[in-house]
Amino acid sequence: MEFKDYYALLGVEPDADEATIKTAYRRLARKYHPDVSKEPDAEIRFKDVAEAWQVLKDAEKRADYDQLRTIRSRQGNRGSFEPPPGWQPTGGAGFNQSDPGFSDFFESLFAGARQTGRGGPPPARKGQDVEIDLPISLEDTVSTELKSVSFRLPDYDEYGRVVGETTKSLKVKIPVGVTGGERIRLKGQGIAGVGNAVAGDVYFRIHLAPHPLFDVEGHNLIITVPVAPWEAALGAKIDVPTLTGAIQMRIPANSQNGKKLRIPGKGLPSKSGHGDLFAVLKVVMPAATGEDVEKLWSQLADIADFDPRAEWSR
């Protein structure tokens, strides 16, 4: 096994204090970070620097390492190195989830101690819970079909280090009456536990996606319904879309622009029933008119004798 000189990797003396070691690590981590460094061996150097920091920043690990370094020096600093029979570190515990991939040297000295000797096996612990934003359409709130959802979770080894990612695909039942901001819990679908412990849970945080036709007010829906002037004047029966299909709605004669018509039970579902759908009329003029149409509008203006601004003169 090749011995690693962590002090040399950081460019500090063996008696350097913690502040000096920390400064050296930060400088070299910036220099060799793979996202910014132009050095051909930047990724390898970055991992070596990070590994040295993981050992030398921890008083127990550093003491264990210094002991091995002294033993190696007494052996003549030969290239190949093996710790003395029965040697066990005291600082084997304490890995965190941000640790990089360690070298064989580090693993053989510290990680192995987690499984045998003084380190012992890692304690079992429940997996982490995960919260994920889940956009749903208004149609999803009235559908009985399960919704397909895919998301990615980190994979951890027994020491709590990230070793990869897993893509999970689930079929999720959208509860009746769910609204934006509520959470759906799926038990045991989160990050896997350590030491055969149970997995964490997944919480889906619901977001109602904007709809091209409907606005939402609580469990009620609002839809703007374009109508022709003659439909507003004479009344009409028209088809109006809902979340479950079009229905026929009657427009009363002499309806004003902005008139709100209530359609019971066609809003969003709730735990106690359904909200309502409110149709707001919007009188829309034809895009273009010919001479005959303009003549009819003139006749209507003469016959109706109507001043929509009469209230201004009172």
C-alpha positions, 0 to 999 in steps of 0.5 A, a space after each residue: 500500500 502506498 503511503 500518503 504524506 498529507 502534510 506534503 499534499 497541503 504544503 505545510 509542516 507536520 507541526 502546522 497549527 489548525 489555522 495554517 492547515 485550513 488556509 492551505 486547504 482552502 487555497 489548494 481546493 480553489 486552485 484544483 477545483 475541477 469546475 474552474 482549474 485548467 490543470 490536467 490532473 486537477 480532479 486527482 489533486 483536488 481529491 488528494 487535497 480534500 482527503 488530507 484535509 479530512 484527516 488533518 482537521 480532525 484531532 483524533 485522525 491526525 494523531 492516528 496518522 502522525 503515529 503511522 507517519 512516525 512508524 513509517 519513518 522508523 522503517 526507512 520511508 520505503 514506498 510500500 507501507 503496512 500498519 503494524 499487526 493489531 494497530 487500530 485507529 482511535 479516530 475512525 468514526 465521524 464521516 459525513 455525507 460530503 466526504 469525497 471518494 477516499 483513497 485505498 490508503 485512507 480506507 484501509 486505515 480508517 474506514 476498515 476500523 468502522 467495521 472491526 476493532 474499536 470503531 465497530 459497525 456503523 449504527 443503524 439509523 432511519 433514512 432521511 425524509 425527502 420533500 419534493 415539489 409536485 405540480 399538478 393540473 386542475 384536471 388531476 384533482 378530479 381524476 381517479 387515475 394514478 399520477 406517474 411521478 419520477 424523482 432522483 434520490 442520493 445513494 449513501 454507503 454504510 458510512 453516510 457518504 454519497 456514492 451515486 443516485 437512484 431514479 424512483 418512479 411511483 404511481 401517486 394517488 392525488 387525494 380528493 380536495 387537495 389544494 396548493 401548499 398541501 403535502 402528500 406523504 408516501 411512507 418508506 419511499 425516501 432515502 434508504 436507511 443504514 444498517 437495515 433500518 427503515 427508509 425515510 418518507 417522501 413528502 410531495 408538496 402540491 402546486 396547482 399549475 396555472 390553467 389556460 381557462 380557469 382561475 381558482 378561488 378556494 374550491 371555486 373556479 372562474 372562467 371568462 366566457 366570450 359572447 357576441 353582442 346579440 347573444 348578450 342582448 337576445 340570450 343564447 345557449 352555449 357550450 362552456 368547458 368544465 374540468 370534466 367536459 363541456 356543458 350547456 349554459 343559458 345566457 339570459 337576454 339583456 345580459 351585461 358585460 361582466 355578468 357572473 353566472 353560477 354553475 353549481 358543483 362544477 368547481 374543484 372537489 373538496 372533502 365536503 363536496 364540490 365548489 362551483 364554476 362561475 362564468 363571467 360574460 365578456 361581450 366581444 365585438 366582431 373583428 371586422 364588419 361590412 357595409 351592411 352590418 354597419 347599416 344595421 348597427 346605425 338602425 339599432 342606434 336610432 331605434 334603441 335611443 339608448 345613452 349608456 352615459 346618461 348617469 353622468 349628466 345627473 
